[in-house]
Amino acid sequence: MENAPSMIDAAFWGTSAAILLLLVLSGFFSGSETALTAASRGKLKTQAEKGNAGAGRALDLTEDSERLIGSILLGNNLVNILATSLATAMFTRAFGESGVALATLVMTLLVLIFAEVLPKTYAISNAETAASRVARPVGLVVLLLNPVVRGVRAIVRGVLYLFGVKIDPDSAIMSVREEIAGALQLGHSEGVVEKEHRDRILGALDLEERTVEEIMLHRSQIEMIDADLPPEEILELCLHSAHTRLPIFRGEQENIIGVLHAKDLLRATHARYTEGIEHLFEGFDVLDVAMEPYFVPETTTLDEQMRQFLRRSTHFALVVDEYGAIEGLITLEDILEEIVGEITDEFDADEDLPLRRTEAGDVVVDGAMTIRDLNRATDWSLPDDEAVTIAGLVIHEAQTIPVAGQVFSFHGFRFEILERQENRITGLKIRALG
C-alpha cells in the first residue's frame, strides 16, 4: 500500500511524457501537410536543380498528392486519437468522471495551439524550407502507411461511386494556367504586379484557349487587289495602302489567287527599270511576283497559328470557314498584340485607334473591337461567352440590330450607339454604371 502513491506518480509522468510526444508528432504531421501543400512546385524544382536534395524529395512527394495527404492525415489522426485516449484515462483516474470533460478541454487547447496553429503558421511562412526539411521523414511515413492508405482510398472511391461520384485519379485539382492566372490577379489586386505585366502574361497563357476567328480582320475590312487591273494601278494601290501585304483576287473577291508584298513589287519594278525596258510595265504580270496564298481554318488556336507562322517563315494568312469561304485574315502582329497590347506605327492615325476616352469618363470604341481587348484596356469584366466583339455583345443582348442613338443598359454598363453602317455597328459610347 505504501508503494501505491509512487506507482501512481510514475504512471502519471509516463503518460504525460507519452502525450507530449504524441503532441509533437501531431504538430509534425500538421506542419508537414501545410508545408508540402503550400510549397510552390516551381520554387522546389528550382532549388532541386541547384542541388537541394530535400527540395527534390519534396517535389517527388507532391507528385501524388492524394497518397501524400492520405498518409499524413492517417498518421495525424492516429496520434491525436491516441493522445486524447491517454489523457482521458489519466484524468479519469485522477478526478473521476469529471476527468472526461477536463481531459477534453485540456487536449482541445493543447492540440489547437501546439499541434495545429503553431506548426501550420510556421509552415505557411516558410513553405519551401519546411517542405525540404520534412520530406525525408514524411517519405518514410508515406512508404509505411501506403498499404493502409490504398485500402482507405479504395473504400472512399467505392462509397462515392455508390452516390454517382466518379474520381479521376489523373485529374489535377487546378491547372497550372489557372494557378498562374489566379496568382497574377491576386498580385495585381494587392498592388504587387503591374497591370501591364499581368496582361502580357495572361495574354500569352490565353493563346491556347483562343482561335484565329476571334482576332482576325474581317473580310469586309480587307484591302484587296484585282489581278486584272493595269500594273500602274496596282502599283498605285500598293503605295497608298498602309499594309505591305495585299491579297490578289480574280473575278470575285472569294477567289484569292495570291498575296502581293509591296517590297516584291517594287523590287520587280526596279529590276525592269535597270534593265532599260522602255515601257516599264509592258508584259508585266503581277502574279509573277505574288506569293502563294496561305489559308488556315477559323478554328486554329492562336498558339498553333503562331507556331505555323514561325515554321513557314511567313506573317500573313487568310482565314476560311468550314466551307472554304474567306472569313478574314490574320497576321503574326495580330497574335503578338494579344500579348503586348496594341502595336501602332507611323501609318496608324489616332482616329483609327479602336478606343478613346472622353472628358466625361465615357469610353468611345469601334464596334469591331473585341470584348477581351476592351476588358484589358479598361480593367472591366464584360462577358465574352456569347460574342467576340462589342458590337456582337450589344446585338446579342438587344436581340436586334440597333440604330444610331439607341441606348441599352446591361452587365452594369450603359451602351449608346453612335454610328451604324448598313448592318454593322461601327461606333459605341460605353459608361460604367454605379
C-alpha positions as CSV (number, residue, x, y, z in Angstrom):
1,M,0.0,0.0,0.0
2,E,2.9,2.4,0.7
3,N,4.1,2.0,-2.8
4,A,0.7,3.0,-4.3
5,P,1.4,6.8,-4.5
6,S,4.8,6.2,-6.2
7,M,3.2,3.8,-8.6
8,I,0.5,6.4,-9.5
9,D,3.2,9.2,-9.8
10,A,5.2,7.0,-12.1
11,A,2.2,6.2,-14.3
12,F,1.2,9.9,-14.3
13,W,4.6,11.1,-15.5
14,G,4.9,8.3,-18.0
15,T,1.5,9.0,-19.5
16,S,2.3,12.7,-19.6
17,A,5.5,12.1,-21.5
18,A,3.7,9.9,-24.0
19,I,1.0,12.6,-24.5
20,L,3.8,15.2,-25.0
21,L,5.5,13.0,-27.6
22,L,2.2,12.4,-29.4
23,L,1.5,16.2,-29.5
24,V,4.9,16.7,-31.0
25,L,4.1,14.1,-33.7
26,S,0.7,15.7,-34.3
27,G,2.4,19.1,-34.8
28,F,4.9,17.5,-37.2
29,F,2.1,16.0,-39.3
30,S,0.1,19.2,-39.3
31,G,3.1,21.3,-40.2
32,S,4.2,18.9,-42.9
33,E,0.8,18.8,-44.5
34,T,0.7,22.6,-44.7
35,A,4.3,22.9,-45.9
36,L,4.0,20.3,-48.7
37,T,0.7,21.6,-50.0
38,A,1.6,25.3,-49.8
39,A,5.1,25.0,-51.2
40,S,5.5,26.2,-54.8
41,R,6.4,23.3,-57.1
42,G,8.2,25.8,-59.3
43,K,10.4,27.0,-56.4
44,L,11.0,23.5,-55.3
45,K,12.1,22.5,-58.8
46,T,14.5,25.5,-59.0
47,Q,16.0,24.6,-55.6
48,A,16.3,20.9,-56.6
49,E,18.2,21.9,-59.8
50,K,20.6,23.8,-57.6
51,G,21.4,20.7,-55.7
52,N,18.9,20.8,-52.8
53,A,18.2,17.1,-52.2
54,G,15.3,17.9,-49.7
55,A,13.6,20.0,-52.3
56,G,13.9,17.2,-54.8
57,R,12.3,14.7,-52.4
58,A,9.5,17.2,-51.6
59,L,8.9,17.6,-55.3
60,D,8.6,13.8,-55.7
61,L,6.2,13.5,-52.8
62,T,3.9,16.1,-54.1
63,E,3.6,14.2,-57.5
64,D,0.9,12.0,-55.9
65,S,-0.9,14.5,-53.7
66,E,-3.7,12.0,-52.8
67,R,-1.3,9.5,-51.4
68,L,0.6,12.1,-49.5
69,I,-2.4,13.8,-47.9
70,G,-3.9,10.4,-47.1
71,S,-0.8,9.2,-45.3
72,I,-0.3,12.5,-43.3
73,L,-4.0,12.6,-42.3
74,L,-3.9,8.9,-41.2
75,G,-0.7,9.5,-39.1
76,N,-2.2,12.7,-37.6
77,N,-5.4,11.1,-36.7
78,L,-3.7,8.1,-35.1
79,V,-1.5,10.2,-32.8
80,N,-4.3,12.7,-31.9
81,I,-6.8,9.9,-31.0
82,L,-4.1,8.1,-29.0
83,A,-3.1,11.2,-27.2
84,T,-6.7,12.1,-26.3
85,S,-7.4,8.5,-25.1
86,L,-4.3,8.6,-22.8
87,A,-5.3,12.0,-21.4
88,T,-8.9,10.8,-20.8
89,A,-7.6,7.7,-18.9
90,M,-5.1,9.8,-16.9
91,F,-7.6,12.5,-15.9
92,T,-10.4,9.9,-15.1
93,R,-8.1,8.1,-12.8
94,A,-7.2,11.3,-11.0
95,F,-10.6,13.2,-11.0
96,G,-13.2,10.5,-11.6
97,E,-16.0,11.0,-14.0
98,S,-15.4,14.8,-14.2
99,G,-12.0,14.0,-15.7
100,V,-13.5,13.3,-19.1
101,A,-14.7,16.9,-19.5
102,L,-11.4,18.2,-18.2
103,A,-9.4,16.0,-20.5
104,T,-11.5,17.2,-23.5
105,L,-10.9,20.8,-22.6
106,V,-7.2,20.5,-21.9
107,M,-6.5,18.3,-25.0
108,T,-8.5,20.7,-27.3
109,L,-6.4,23.6,-26.2
110,L,-3.1,21.7,-26.4
111,V,-3.9,20.3,-29.9
112,L,-5.2,23.6,-31.2
113,I,-2.3,25.7,-30.1
114,F,0.7,23.4,-30.3
115,A,-0.4,20.8,-32.8
116,E,-2.3,22.9,-35.3
117,V,-1.9,26.7,-35.2
118,L,1.8,26.9,-34.2
119,P,3.2,24.4,-36.7
120,K,0.9,25.5,-39.5
121,T,1.8,29.1,-39.0
122,Y,5.5,28.3,-39.3
123,A,4.9,26.1,-42.3
124,I,2.9,28.6,-44.2
125,S,5.5,31.3,-43.6
126,N,8.4,29.1,-44.7
127,A,6.7,26.6,-47.0
128,E,9.6,25.6,-49.3
129,T,12.2,25.5,-46.4
130,A,9.9,23.4,-44.2
131,A,8.9,21.1,-47.1
132,S,12.5,20.4,-47.8
133,R,13.2,19.6,-44.2
134,V,10.3,17.2,-43.6
135,A,10.5,15.5,-47.0
136,R,12.6,12.6,-45.8
137,P,10.6,11.6,-42.6
138,V,7.3,12.2,-44.4
139,G,8.5,10.0,-47.3
140,L,9.2,7.2,-44.8
141,V,5.7,7.6,-43.3
142,V,4.1,7.5,-46.7
143,L,6.0,4.3,-47.5
144,L,5.0,2.6,-44.3
145,L,1.3,3.7,-44.4
146,N,0.9,3.2,-48.2
147,P,-0.9,-0.2,-47.9
148,V,-3.4,1.2,-45.4
149,V,-3.9,4.4,-47.5
150,R,-4.6,2.4,-50.6
151,G,-7.2,0.5,-48.8
152,V,-8.8,3.6,-47.5
153,R,-8.7,5.2,-50.9
154,A,-10.5,2.2,-52.4
155,I,-13.2,2.3,-49.8
156,V,-13.7,6.1,-50.3
157,R,-14.0,5.8,-54.0
158,G,-16.4,2.9,-53.7
159,V,-18.7,4.8,-51.4
160,L,-18.5,7.9,-53.7
161,Y,-19.3,5.6,-56.7
162,L,-22.4,4.4,-55.0
163,F,-23.6,8.1,-54.9
164,G,-22.7,8.6,-58.6
165,V,-19.5,10.5,-58.0
166,K,-16.5,9.3,-60.1
167,I,-13.0,10.3,-59.3
168,D,-10.4,10.7,-62.0
169,P,-7.0,9.8,-60.4
170,D,-5.1,11.6,-63.1
171,S,-7.1,14.9,-62.9
172,A,-5.4,17.9,-61.3
173,I,-7.2,20.0,-58.7
174,M,-6.2,23.1,-60.5
175,S,-4.4,23.5,-63.8
176,V,-1.1,25.3,-64.0
177,R,-2.7,28.0,-66.1
178,E,-5.4,28.7,-63.5
179,E,-2.9,28.7,-60.7
180,I,-0.7,31.3,-62.5
181,A,-3.7,33.4,-63.6
182,G,-5.1,33.4,-60.0
183,A,-1.7,34.4,-58.6
184,L,-1.4,37.3,-61.1
185,Q,-4.9,38.5,-60.4
186,L,-4.3,38.4,-56.7
187,G,-0.9,40.1,-57.1
188,H,-2.4,42.9,-59.2
189,S,-5.2,43.5,-56.6
190,E,-2.6,43.8,-53.9
191,G,-0.5,46.2,-55.9
192,V,2.4,43.8,-56.3
193,V,2.0,43.1,-60.0
194,E,1.7,45.9,-62.5
195,K,-1.4,45.8,-64.8
196,E,0.8,45.7,-68.0
197,H,2.8,42.7,-66.7
198,R,-0.4,40.9,-65.7
199,D,-1.9,41.5,-69.1
200,R,1.1,40.3,-71.0
201,I,1.5,37.1,-69.1
202,L,-2.2,36.3,-69.2
203,G,-2.2,37.2,-72.9
204,A,0.5,34.6,-73.5
205,L,-1.4,32.0,-71.5
206,D,-4.6,32.6,-73.4
207,L,-3.1,31.8,-76.8
208,E,-4.0,28.1,-76.3
209,E,-7.6,29.0,-75.5
210,R,-8.4,31.4,-78.3
211,T,-8.9,30.9,-82.0
212,V,-7.9,33.0,-85.0
213,E,-11.6,33.7,-85.6
214,E,-11.7,35.8,-82.5
215,I,-8.9,38.3,-83.6
216,M,-8.9,38.1,-87.4
217,L,-9.6,41.1,-89.5
218,H,-13.0,40.5,-91.0
219,R,-13.2,40.1,-94.8
220,S,-15.3,43.3,-95.1
221,Q,-12.3,45.3,-93.9
222,I,-9.6,43.6,-96.1
223,E,-7.9,45.6,-98.8
224,M,-7.7,43.5,-101.9
225,I,-6.3,44.0,-105.4
226,D,-7.9,42.9,-108.6
227,A,-5.4,40.9,-110.7
228,D,-6.9,42.2,-113.9
229,L,-6.1,45.9,-113.1
230,P,-3.4,47.6,-115.1
231,P,0.1,47.2,-113.4
232,E,0.2,51.0,-112.9
233,E,-2.9,51.0,-110.9
234,I,-1.7,48.0,-108.8
235,L,1.5,49.9,-108.0
236,E,-0.5,53.0,-107.0
237,L,-2.8,50.9,-104.8
238,C,0.2,49.4,-103.0
239,L,1.9,52.8,-102.5
240,H,-1.3,54.3,-101.0
241,S,-2.0,51.3,-98.7
242,A,-0.9,51.2,-95.1
243,H,-0.3,47.5,-95.5
244,T,2.7,45.8,-97.0
245,R,0.9,42.6,-98.0
246,L,-2.3,42.6,-100.0
247,P,-4.4,39.7,-101.3
248,I,-4.9,39.4,-105.0
249,F,-8.3,38.1,-106.4
250,R,-9.6,37.5,-109.9
251,G,-13.2,37.7,-110.9
252,E,-14.7,37.8,-107.4
253,Q,-13.1,38.5,-104.0
254,E,-13.7,35.0,-102.8
255,N,-11.3,33.8,-105.5
256,I,-8.0,34.8,-103.9
257,I,-5.1,33.6,-106.1
258,G,-2.1,35.2,-104.5
259,V,-0.7,37.6,-101.9
260,L,1.4,40.6,-103.1
261,H,4.2,42.0,-101.0
262,A,4.8,45.7,-101.7
263,K,8.6,45.1,-101.5
264,D,8.5,42.3,-104.1
265,L,6.5,44.6,-106.5
266,L,8.9,47.5,-106.0
267,R,11.9,45.1,-106.4
268,A,10.5,43.8,-109.7
269,T,9.7,47.3,-110.9
270,H,13.2,48.4,-110.1
271,A,14.7,45.4,-111.9
272,R,12.8,46.2,-115.1
273,Y,13.9,49.9,-114.8
274,T,17.6,48.9,-114.5
275,E,17.3,46.6,-117.5
276,G,16.3,49.6,-119.6
277,I,12.8,48.4,-120.6
278,E,11.2,51.4,-122.3
279,H,7.7,50.6,-121.3
280,L,8.2,49.7,-117.6
281,F,5.0,47.6,-117.2
282,E,4.8,46.1,-120.7
283,G,4.1,42.4,-120.4
284,F,4.2,42.7,-116.6
285,D,2.1,40.1,-114.7
286,V,1.5,40.8,-111.0
287,L,1.2,37.1,-110.3
288,D,4.8,36.6,-111.3
289,V,5.8,38.4,-108.1
290,A,2.9,37.3,-105.9
291,M,3.2,34.6,-103.2
292,E,1.0,31.6,-102.9
293,P,-1.9,32.3,-100.6
294,Y,-1.8,30.6,-97.2
295,F,-5.2,29.5,-95.9
296,V,-5.9,28.5,-92.3
297,P,-9.1,27.2,-90.6
298,E,-11.0,29.6,-88.4
299,T,-10.8,27.1,-85.5
300,T,-7.0,27.1,-85.3
301,T,-5.7,28.2,-81.9
302,L,-3.5,31.3,-81.7
303,D,-0.7,29.3,-80.1
304,E,-0.7,26.8,-83.0
305,Q,-1.0,29.6,-85.6
306,M,2.0,31.4,-84.2
307,R,4.0,28.2,-84.4
308,Q,2.9,27.8,-88.0
309,F,3.9,31.3,-88.9
310,L,7.4,30.8,-87.4
311,R,7.7,27.4,-89.1
312,R,6.7,28.7,-92.5
313,S,8.6,32.0,-92.1
314,T,5.5,33.9,-93.1
315,H,3.5,36.5,-91.2
316,F,0.2,36.5,-93.2
317,A,-2.6,34.0,-93.5
318,L,-6.2,34.0,-94.9
319,V,-8.8,32.6,-92.6
320,V,-11.5,30.3,-94.1
321,D,-14.6,28.7,-92.6
322,E,-15.6,25.0,-92.8
323,Y,-16.9,25.5,-96.4
324,G,-13.7,27.1,-97.6
325,A,-15.2,30.6,-97.8
326,I,-12.9,33.6,-96.9
327,E,-13.7,34.9,-93.4
328,G,-10.8,37.2,-92.8
329,L,-7.1,37.4,-92.4
330,I,-4.7,37.2,-89.6
331,T,-1.0,38.3,-89.2
332,L,1.7,37.5,-86.7
333,E,1.4,41.1,-85.5
334,D,-2.3,40.4,-84.6
335,I,-1.2,37.5,-82.3
336,L,1.7,39.5,-80.8
337,E,-0.8,42.2,-79.9
338,E,-2.8,39.7,-77.8
339,I,0.3,39.6,-75.6
340,V,1.8,43.0,-75.6
341,G,-1.2,45.1,-76.5
342,E,-1.9,47.4,-79.5
343,I,1.1,48.0,-81.7
344,T,1.0,51.2,-83.7
345,D,3.3,52.7,-86.2
346,E,3.7,55.9,-88.3
347,F,0.9,54.7,-90.6
348,D,-1.7,54.4,-87.8
349,A,-3.7,57.6,-87.4
350,D,-5.0,58.4,-83.9
351,E,-8.6,58.4,-85.2
352,D,-8.1,54.8,-86.3
353,L,-7.4,53.6,-82.8
354,P,-10.3,51.4,-81.5
355,L,-10.7,53.1,-78.1
356,R,-10.5,56.7,-76.8
357,R,-11.8,58.2,-73.5
358,T,-13.9,61.4,-73.2
359,E,-13.6,64.1,-70.6
360,A,-16.8,62.8,-69.0
361,G,-15.2,59.4,-68.4
362,D,-17.0,57.6,-71.2
363,V,-15.2,55.2,-73.5
364,V,-15.8,55.5,-77.2
365,V,-14.9,52.3,-79.1
366,D,-15.1,50.8,-82.6
367,G,-17.8,48.2,-82.8
368,A,-15.3,45.7,-84.2
369,M,-13.1,45.9,-81.1
370,T,-13.0,42.6,-79.2
371,I,-14.5,42.4,-75.8
372,R,-11.3,40.9,-74.4
373,D,-9.3,43.9,-75.7
374,L,-11.7,46.3,-74.1
375,N,-11.6,44.5,-70.8
376,R,-7.9,44.5,-70.9
377,A,-7.7,48.2,-71.7
378,T,-10.2,49.3,-69.1
379,D,-9.9,46.5,-66.5
380,W,-13.6,45.7,-67.0
381,S,-15.1,42.3,-67.0
382,L,-17.7,42.2,-69.8
383,P,-18.6,38.6,-70.7
384,D,-17.3,37.2,-74.0
385,D,-19.1,33.9,-73.9
386,E,-21.8,34.8,-76.4
387,A,-19.9,37.3,-78.6
388,V,-16.4,38.2,-79.7
389,T,-16.8,42.0,-80.4
390,I,-18.5,44.8,-78.6
391,A,-21.0,45.2,-81.4
392,G,-21.7,41.5,-81.2
393,L,-22.4,41.7,-77.5
394,V,-24.8,44.6,-78.0
395,I,-26.7,42.8,-80.8
396,H,-26.9,39.6,-78.7
397,E,-28.3,41.4,-75.7
398,A,-30.6,43.7,-77.7
399,Q,-31.8,40.8,-79.9
400,T,-31.9,43.3,-82.8
401,I,-29.5,45.5,-84.8
402,P,-29.9,48.9,-83.1
403,V,-29.8,52.2,-84.9
404,A,-27.7,55.3,-84.0
405,G,-28.9,57.0,-80.9
406,Q,-30.3,53.9,-79.1
407,V,-29.2,53.3,-75.6
408,F,-29.0,50.0,-73.7
409,S,-28.0,49.0,-70.2
410,F,-26.8,45.6,-69.2
411,H,-24.0,43.9,-67.3
412,G,-23.6,47.1,-65.3
413,F,-22.8,49.3,-68.3
414,R,-24.6,51.8,-70.5
415,F,-24.1,51.4,-74.2
416,E,-25.0,54.2,-76.6
417,I,-24.9,53.5,-80.4
418,L,-23.0,56.4,-82.1
419,E,-22.8,55.1,-85.6
420,R,-24.1,52.3,-87.8
421,Q,-23.2,51.5,-91.4
422,E,-25.6,49.2,-93.1
423,N,-25.9,46.2,-90.7
424,R,-22.7,46.9,-88.8
425,I,-22.4,48.9,-85.5
426,T,-19.3,51.0,-86.1
427,G,-19.2,53.2,-83.1
428,L,-20.3,53.0,-79.4
429,K,-20.0,55.0,-76.3
430,I,-19.8,53.0,-73.1
431,R,-20.0,54.1,-69.5
432,A,-19.8,52.0,-66.3
433,L,-22.9,52.4,-64.1
434,G,-22.7,52.8,-60.4
